[in-house]
Amino acid sequence: MDVVVLIGRILFAALFIGSGINHLAQANAMTGYATSRGVPLAKVVVPVSGVWIIVGGLLVLLGIWADLGALLLLVHVVLSAALMHAFWQETDPQARQGEMVHFMKNTGLAGAALMAFALFAAVDDLGLTITGPLFTLN
């Protein structure tokens, strides 16, 4: 089971770490997009969210308080779904469909992050981690 969880951590974290790096490397483009979606203080929010998801991804990947990392990622995807992919506000059918797909993707990632949090917080010894959980769900 340890290796299976490790592979899952690698695959899950890679998405967020890559996205966080993109937030920083493409900050101007990401800020423009966030601004167009009505995100307040987008110039600050974009790099902060990039660092946020890199940290969350690294915590999950390395198994350092992976439960905390999963919570950080959960917060990000919930906020991103609500702020960036509000499909219900779209009037163009194609734009609505595209935003709905992104919203549902983020909803699914939120579910995965919540399950990861529960797994890491409930099971003390998943093995192949650097630390145990920060939170306890027993």
Rosetta blueprint (number, residue, H / E / L):
1 M L
2 D H
3 V H
4 V H
5 V H
6 L H
7 I H
8 G H
9 R H
10 I H
11 L H
12 F H
13 A H
14 A H
15 L H
16 F H
17 I H
18 G H
19 S H
20 G H
21 I H
22 N H
23 H H
24 L H
25 A H
26 Q L
27 A H
28 N H
29 A H
30 M H
31 T H
32 G H
33 Y H
34 A H
35 T H
36 S H
37 R L
38 G L
39 V L
40 P L
41 L L
42 A H
43 K H
44 V H
45 V H
46 V H
47 P H
48 V H
49 S H
50 G H
51 V H
52 W H
53 I H
54 I H
55 V H
56 G H
57 G H
58 L H
59 L H
60 V H
61 L H
62 L H
63 G L
64 I L
65 W L
66 A H
67 D H
68 L H
69 G H
70 A H
71 L H
72 L H
73 L H
74 L H
75 V H
76 H H
77 V H
78 V H
79 L H
80 S H
81 A H
82 A H
83 L H
84 M H
85 H L
86 A L
87 F H
88 W H
89 Q H
90 E L
91 T L
92 D L
93 P H
94 Q H
95 A H
96 R H
97 Q H
98 G H
99 E H
100 M H
101 V H
102 H H
103 F H
104 M H
105 K H
106 N H
107 T H
108 G H
109 L H
110 A H
111 G H
112 A H
113 A H
114 L H
115 M H
116 A H
117 F H
118 A H
119 L H
120 F H
121 A H
122 A H
123 V L
124 D L
125 D L
126 L L
127 G L
128 L L
129 T L
130 I L
131 T L
132 G L
133 P L
134 L L
135 F L
136 T L
137 L L
138 N L
